[in-house]
Amino acid sequence: MAAAKATNIVWHEGHVSRAKREKLLTQAGCLVWLTGLPSSGKSTIAFTVEHALVARGRVAYVLDGDNVRHGLNKNLGFSAEDRAENIRRIGEVGKLFVDAGILAISSFVSPYRLDRDGVRGMLDRGDFLEVFVDTPLEVCEERDPKGLYRKARAGEIPDFTGISDPYEPPENPELVIKAAECSPGDAAQRILDMLESQGKILKMAAR
């Protein structure tokens, strides 16, 4: 994680607490962190969860790996150092979302355990819910909607996770989803069930 450079700064407490925001929204803020190989289905699942939550009247937002590199993290590449900074920044953004009482869903390859554990350490216990989208490499390569695996195999993309760069699976995630064995809707439902069991959203009266 990056060392702090700012000096002579003091945290300014506001007049509205997280608890008051959560009471207003009738939900508890948390960061659902989807991790897995490129093309494992993370983004599709994340946006399906967001859609389902909003349909239930909940406030949710997806932080997507590609999307944030168009703005916030457009100055970062894919070296180990840049990946670490990419994840650190998103962790800090996610922490703000959680404090706002929002259900944040992040979709990042985030290949290194140390970086993911660093984000977990930023948040209070129970606020970081790690979801491992466990899709075999061969399935991800078959999907390859952006043609990235093909380019990586041809040597056109260096530092590509799963080909020339490692992926470290979570050791104790809150949830494992075998995305090749279920639909995005089914995967999203498992995440909704997790949020209910964790007390982040109210249980549906009937399904």
Secondary structure, 3 states (H helix, E strand, C coil): CCCCCCCCCCCCCCCCCHHHHHHHHCCCCEEEEEECCCCCCHHHHHHHHHHHHHHCCCCEEEEEHHHHCCCCCCCCCCCHHHHHHHHHHHHHHHHHHHHCCCEEEEECCCCCHHHHHHHHHHCCCCCEEEEEECCCHHHHHHHCCCCHHHHHHCCCCCCCECCCECCCCCCCCCEEECHHHCCHHHHHHHHHHHHHHCCCCCCCCCC
